[in-house]
Amino acid sequence: MVDHNYARILLALLMSQLSSDLTAGGLSTAILNMVQSVSIDVSFCHGQSYDGASAMSGRLHDVQTIIRQSRPLALYTHCDSHCLNLTLGKVCSVPVIRNMLGAVNELHNFFSHSAQRIRLLHETVEELQEDDVIPTSRRKRLTHLCETRWVERHESLLAVVQLFPAVLRCLETMQPLQELTHCC
């Protein structure tokens, strides 16, 4: 299993080591230097994974080829997370899915752009959790729907599903208030 915090630290370290040379040669040198600088024995490298950028994963003069010249066991595979994100991005163009994600985004925007609505949702969530209508969790608000990362979209969808009874109650509570403000 991948330790994502460790991977983020390594990526941050790599980014700090990069020079302005963003060629395959410069990137592969920076990667190998960074790995060695944190005392990782590169001889144990048995794999490498990048997105589909030609400088990283092309066929002839790319990062993975250059690294494999010195580490032939470091087989390249296209980043599964990147592939999944690209696939899910395509799926999101299907009208029914696109519309549903738009509704989730609008719900988040509606509640997050008003301190009163944020407070009402928070209080309603706590009340429904006390009454065991919705499960007790730390989640008290809807989360932003990220345009590029499916994992974060998933979190937004989970928030709507988990908090839906509270969202519905808030909207029902606000409806009479809205009617009163428009009648005069």
N, C-alpha and C positions, 0 to 999 in steps of 0.2 A: 504494500500500500504506500502511496506517495504522501510524504509529509509536506503539505502545501505551504506551511509557514517556512520550512527549510528551503523549499523551491523559490519562494518569494525573496528570501534573503540572498540566495545565490544569484537570482536575476538582478536584484538591486546592486549587488556587488559587481556583477558583470557590466551592468549599465554604467557604473561609475568608472570602470576600467576602459571602456570603449574610447578610442580616439576618434578623430574625424575620418579615419579610414573605414568606410563602410563597405569595402569590397569583400568578396569571399575570403581572400587572403587575410585581410585585416581583421575580419570578424572571427575567423577560425583561430588566428593567433591570439586574439583577445580571449576567446573561450578557453583555449588550452592554458594560457597564462593564468587566468582567473582560477581555474580548477586546481592547478598546481599551487597557486598562492594560498589556498585554503587547505593545503596538505592532503588533497585527494589524489591517490595513486591512479594516474590515468591508464595504467596498464589493466586496471579492473573495469575500464569502460567497455561495456558490451552493448551499448545502444545509444542512439541519439535521435531526437525528435524535434522537428521545427514545423512552422507553418509552410505553406506552399510557395513562398517567395522564391524566385529563381536563384537569388544569391545564396539562399540557404539549402535548397533541395533540388537543384537542377541536375544535369547529367554529367557535365564535364568539369567545369571550373567553379565549383560551388563549395560551401562550407562543409557539407557532409562528405564530399569526395576528398577534400583536403585532409579532414580529420581521419578518414579511413585509410589514407596513405600511411599515416604513422600508427594508427590503431585499427587494423583490419577487422577486428572483432566488433567494432562499434557500428553495428548495422543501423541503417537509417529507416525509420518509419515515419510516415506523415503523422503529425500530432492529432491524436484521436479527439481531443477536446476541440481543436480547431475544426476538424471535419464535422463533428457533431454540431458545433455552433453554426457552421455554414449550412448544413442540412436543415436545421431548425429555422434558420433565417429564411430559407426558401419556402418552408412549410408555412411560415407566417404570412406569406403573400396570398394564401388561399383566402378568399373573401370572408368566409364565416369565422376563421381564426383571426384574421386581421381585424374584423369588427369586434370580436370578443376582447382582443387585446386593447383595442381603442376604448372600449367601455371600461376596462380595468384602469386604464390610464386616466380617463375622465373622472372616475370615482376618486382616485388618488388626488388628482388636481382639485376636485371639488372640496374635499375635506382638508387638504393641506394648505389651501390658500385662505383659510379663515381660522383665526385663533378660537373663535366661539365654536366652530364646527369640530375642530380638533379636540377641544375640551368636551364637547357633547359626546363624541365618539368614544373618547377615553373613559368617561363616566359610564356610558352605556355598556361598554365592554366589561368594566369592573362589576357592574350590577348584574349582567347576564352570567358572568363567571361565578359570582356569589350564589346565584340561583341555579347553578349547574346547567344552564341552557347551552353555554359554550364551554369547552374545556379550559381549565386554568393554564395560562401560559404567560410568558413575558410579553407577548405580542399585544400591543394596545392600539396600534395604528396601522394604516395601510402603508405599503412601501412603494417607492418610485419604480416605475417600469423601465428598466434599462433598455436602450435601443440595441446595444451590441452584445451583451452577455446574457445567454439564455439562462444560466444558473441564477442570475439576479431576476430575470423575468419569472422564473419558477418561484422564487421567494415572493414576488408580488402576487402571483396567482394563489399561492398557499395562504397569504394574508387575507385575500378576498374570501376564499373558501372558509377559512377559520373564523373570520369576523363577520361573515355575511348576515347572521341574525342581528348583530349589533348595527351594521350598516343599514339594514332594512328598517329597524326600529328608529334609527336616527332620521332617516328620510321620511318615515311616517310621522314622526314628531315635528319635523320641520314643515311639512306640507300645510297644516292649518295655519302656522305662523306666516307662511308665504301668502296664503290666501287673504289673511287679515291685512297684510301690508299693501296688497294690490287693490283692495276693495274701496279705499278712500281716495 
